Amino acid sequence: KMNKITLNTEYLYKGYKVKIYDQEPDIEWVKYEESGNDDLMPENGRGYSGYEILDSKENIIESDFLTMGDDGAAKDNAENEIDWIIKEREEND
């Protein structure tokens, strides 16, 4: 079954467009959050948020919809990913 995903916000970060989404989490993720036990975090669990990173031509160059409990986590992960992409490009120039 397809999880319901809705766009929360989009913004530019260092020349890349970031789209943050809200989504219905997996039952495993819900059980993990209810337990309060970090050891139970599902390795590839679908949390409450995800992101896409788009280049200047609106192509999706990276996305992740796993293990993020809220939009703050998705935003941090997307921005870290962009920083890493920029660092890789600089090292390869």
N, C-alpha and C positions, 0 to 999 in steps of 0.2 A: 504494500500500500504506500502511496505517495504521501509524504508529510506535507502539511500546509506550510507554505513559505510566503511571507509578505515583506516588502521593502520597508525598512525602518527609516533609513537616511542615506544620503549620498553626499560626498564632499571630495574636494581635491586635496591631495597630500603629495608634495614634491613633484607635481606634474602628472600624477596618476589619479584616476578617479577610483574612489573606494565606495562600494555599495555594501551597506550593513543590512542584514536581513534578520527578521524574527521568524522562528519556526517552531513547529510542534516537536518536542523532544521524544526520543525513544523511551519506552517504558523502563528500560535498564537505567537510563539517565535519571529519570524521576525517582526510582528506587534508591539510587546512589545519593541524590540530593537529600532525600528524606532520611536516609541513614546517618548523614553527617560523618561518615567514615570515608576518608580519602582513599583508603586501600581498595574500596569497592568501585572506584571510578572506572567506567568501561573504557577500554583502550581506544576503541573507535566509536564511542557513543555519540549520538546526535543530541547535542545540548539545545539550548534555547536560541542560539544565535549562529550566524555564519557570515561570510564575506566573499565578495568578488573584487578583484583588482583589474581595472581596465587601462589600456594604454591610450595614447592620444587619438588613435583611430577607432576607439571604442571596442577593441578586441579584448576579450577576457584572457588575461595572461596568468592569473592565479586565482584559485578559489578554495575555500575550506568551510565545511559545514559540520565539523566534528569537534567534540569536547570543549565547546565554549558555552559557559553558563549564562552569559548575558552580553548585551551589546558593547559594554566596556571591554570585555575580553576579546570580542571580535575586532574592535577598533584597534586595540593594542597589538593583536596578532597581525592584522593587515598592515599596520604602519611598520612593524618590525620586518615583515616580509618585503615591503618596499625598500626599506633601508638596506636590506640584504641584496636585493636586485640591483640597486644603485652601486653598492660596493663591488659586486661581481662585475658590473659593466666597467667600472673605473679600473679594476685590476686587469681586465681583458683588453683595454684600449692601448 
